[in-house]
Amino acid sequence: MPNWLITRLAGKQFIKNILLMTAGTMLSQALVIAASPIITRIYTPAELGTFTVYASASAILAVIASLRYELAIPITKDDESAANLLFLSLLLLCLSCFSLGLAIWIFKEDLGRWLNDQDLGISIWLLPLGVIVSGIYNILTYWSVRQKKFSVIAKTKFVQSFGITAIQIGIGFLQIKSLGLIAGDILGRTLGNFHFYYLNSGLRKAIFDAVSWVNVFEVANRYIRFPLISTGSALFNSAGLYLPSILLAAMYGPQIAGWFALGQRVVSLPISLLGKSVANVYFNEAASVYNQNPYALMPLLKKLMVRMLLVSVLPMTIFGLTAPWLFQVVFGSSWIEAGHYVRVLSITYLVQLVVVPFSQTLNIIERQDLQFFWDIGRLLLISATLFLAKRANWEAFDAILAYTLASLFAYLCLIAIIHYGLIKLNTNSPPL
């Protein structure tokens, strides 16, 4: 039984879906990278750093704004429940963004001072808009995964990236500083969402035909484990990824955060190219495997992780070694420091690329508690590392090196946790 399930997952349709998602992500990220030499000559490192603080805050909040109910959309057994989950996710997203706007109004005087960046004072009012457009995209992505419309996801990803890049460059010539980057991000994501809605022709009909308040409350109760456990886990997970940029801006200034952000943008290319595409397809297929035979997950996971490592190790090593020279040539002499950051960050990103696509395994086997504890541990470890580095008066580069080592340790722990979860699952689920 495990053998034919693994064969099915590694079969033609699975490969086709990965290639389709990869192609969309590749074109999107290639567009962003191709435009980066223009953006780095329009905007300064400090302006990119201010945008990074906004984008990091938006990314952290967007993943929890719907209380993670969108994760249940692909795995529910019938389309009626999926439509009600979709409606519930959108409703919670709107309520969350309203609450965020109210919080900004209350604390508006202190935010710029806390973040060591007074330019953020005006831009912070755009944060609720950024969260809502990002949240809608996340929800519609999971709906499309359920419908197996991977071509829709790929096309929309490209349209969104094109919109963001073109608008950021166009507005950049108006010389309105970091506000141009933020406005371009929001408008481009909005364009992508309209494209998503247009290509999901049955979306509107599904909502109006299936959604009722009784059904909404029923699915909210059925999948209550997602907001109770997965929301906290997602918050800590997202904060672990994006909080370092905010902390670096607060501790060392927006210029350091800008260099760090450009390094992240470039190094994240292979992660977006392979990692996210594999993760979306793996989540759909592994959920099917779990429903038919949970015992097959362990050999499947090991096989795919080894393949990801073999594909990734050589390119990431070469890129890390040549990064300072590449950044100076491609982005300009003012960005060479970002290349030095990438040299050390590439080690962590290699491990992240191998592990993260398959961390959805913990959601599939409903062991969100393990993910939650790991996310808390990683966030505490990384935050403590940066705070201690600042307290010891370390230079920014040394602080980033310490951050890299802490992240590497955290991802190795995640591998052990996933393995533990599957061992416990197999103990309670004998092979079919």
Summary of the structure (lengths in Angstrom):
residues: 432
radius of gyration: 21.2
end to end distance: 6.7
largest distance: 64.3
contacts: 1549
relative contact order: 0.13
helix: 88%
strand: 0%
